[in-house]
Amino acid sequence: MGLFNIMIASFLIGFLSSVVATGPVNFLVFRNALIGKYGKSISIIIGGVTMEIAYCALALTVVNTIF
């Protein structure tokens, strides 16, 4: 497999696995949105995205130092 094929496969696996809306944070966002607390839902989403960025940055840093 070429590098391009690996990148496409990785992107598709990551995208399709993250689309599924399960987990406590997603249910909390849905619940708050359904009862009309849109600002709280957006705040939770921004917090979740911030942590995902931190996790990705940490993972890439560790992988970069190992390889």
N, C-alpha and C positions, 0 to 999 in steps of 0.2 A: 504494500500500500504506500502510495506517495504521501508526502506531507500534506498536500491539499486535501486528499481524501480523508486523512485522519482528522484534519481541522473541521471538515464538513460533518463527519460522523460525530465528533465531539460536540459541535454546536447543536446538532439535531437531538442528540441524547440529552444534553443539558436543557434545551428549550422544551422538549416534550415532557421531561420529568418535572420541570418547574411550573408547567401550566396547570397541573392538577391542584385544585384549590382545597387542600386538606391541611389540617393542622390548627392549633389553638389560635395563632395570630390571625389567620384567615377567617376563622369563625368569629373572632372578636370584631374584626373589621366589618364583616357582613352584618352582625347583630347591631352594631352601632349605626351602620348605614340604614338598616331597615327601620330603626326607631327614630331616625332623623338627625342623629348626631354626626353630621358629615365632617365637621372640623376635627372631631376626635378621631374619626376613621382616617382622615388624611394624616393626622399626627402619628398614628400608629404605623401607617404605611411608610412615612418618611423615616421613622425610627427603624423599621425593618430593613429598608433599603440601605440605610447607613451601616447597619450591622453586616449586611451581605457584602457591602463594599469592603468593610474591614476584614471579614473572613477571606474574601478573595485576595486582597492585598497581602495578608499574612501567608496564605497558601502559596501564592506566587513567589513571595520572598523566600520561604522555606525551600520550595522546589528549586529556585534559582541558586541558593547557597549549596544545595546538595549536588545538583548537576552542573 
